[in-house]
Amino acid sequence: MLAEQVYTLCKHIPKGKVTTYKEIAKALNIKAYQAVGQALRKNPYAPHVPCHRVVSSTGNLHGFKGEREGKALEEKKMLLEQEGVQVEKDRVNLKKYLHTF
């Protein structure tokens, strides 16, 4: 099942790093970036599966818990910053923080 494969990969993103929906899809040899996002939206294993460490391919926080703004996005930002990831204007510098598989 795709969702379980996504969760397995997501568990390997280290603290202080992020990856993208595209990187996860690439590691799974698919192009279904949105399907990756949908799986993470429904992540039943949080925080053991750290879906807050997944951002868009531009570095934008993009979404969290199915929300694209407001309290959920602020929570994602807070979680990343607690792990040492700098977030500026809801964006992460991928050159500095990107984890690839």
C-alpha positions in Angstrom: 0.0 0.0 0.0 1.4 3.4 -1.0 0.6 5.1 2.3 2.6 2.6 4.3 5.5 3.0 1.9 5.3 6.8 2.4 5.2 6.4 6.2 8.2 4.1 6.1 10.3 6.6 4.2 9.1 9.5 6.3 10.4 7.8 9.4 13.9 8.2 7.9 13.9 12.0 7.7 16.3 13.1 10.4 15.6 15.8 12.9 16.8 19.1 11.6 16.1 18.2 8.0 13.1 18.2 5.6 12.2 16.5 2.4 9.6 17.1 -0.2 6.6 15.3 -1.6 8.5 15.1 -4.8 11.5 13.5 -3.2 9.4 10.9 -1.5 7.6 10.1 -4.8 10.9 9.9 -6.6 12.2 7.4 -4.0 9.1 5.3 -4.6 9.6 5.5 -8.3 6.3 7.3 -8.9 5.1 10.8 -9.9 2.1 10.9 -7.7 3.2 13.8 -5.5 -0.4 14.6 -4.5 -1.0 11.0 -3.4 2.1 11.3 -1.2 0.5 14.5 0.3 -2.8 12.7 0.8 -1.2 9.8 2.6 0.7 12.2 4.9 -2.5 14.2 5.5 -4.0 11.0 7.0 -0.9 10.0 8.9 -2.1 7.8 11.8 1.4 7.4 13.2 2.3 11.0 14.1 4.6 12.0 15.7 6.5 8.7 15.2 6.2 9.3 11.5 7.3 12.9 11.3 5.1 14.2 8.5 5.8 17.8 9.6 9.3 17.4 8.0 7.8 17.2 4.5 7.5 20.5 2.5 6.8 21.5 -1.1 9.5 21.3 -3.7 9.8 25.1 -3.4 10.5 24.8 0.3 7.0 26.2 1.3 5.5 24.6 4.3 2.4 24.0 2.1 0.2 22.2 4.6 -0.2 20.3 7.8 -3.1 18.2 9.1 -5.0 18.9 5.9 -4.8 22.7 6.4 -2.9 25.2 4.3 -3.0 28.1 6.7 -3.7 29.1 10.3 -3.1 27.2 13.5 -2.0 23.9 11.8 0.7 25.7 9.7 1.9 27.6 12.7 2.3 24.2 14.5 4.3 22.8 11.6 6.6 25.8 11.7 7.0 25.5 15.5 7.9 21.8 15.3 10.5 22.4 12.6 12.0 25.3 14.4 12.2 23.2 17.6 14.3 20.7 15.6 16.7 23.5 14.4 15.1 24.2 10.9 14.9 27.9 10.2 11.6 28.9 8.6 11.3 32.3 7.0 8.0 33.5 5.5 6.7 30.0 5.7 9.6 28.7 3.6 12.5 26.4 4.3 15.9 26.8 2.6 16.2 23.4 0.8 19.8 24.0 -0.1 20.5 23.9 3.6 17.9 21.5 5.0 16.9 19.0 2.3 17.2 15.3 3.0 17.2 13.0 0.0 16.7 9.2 -0.1 
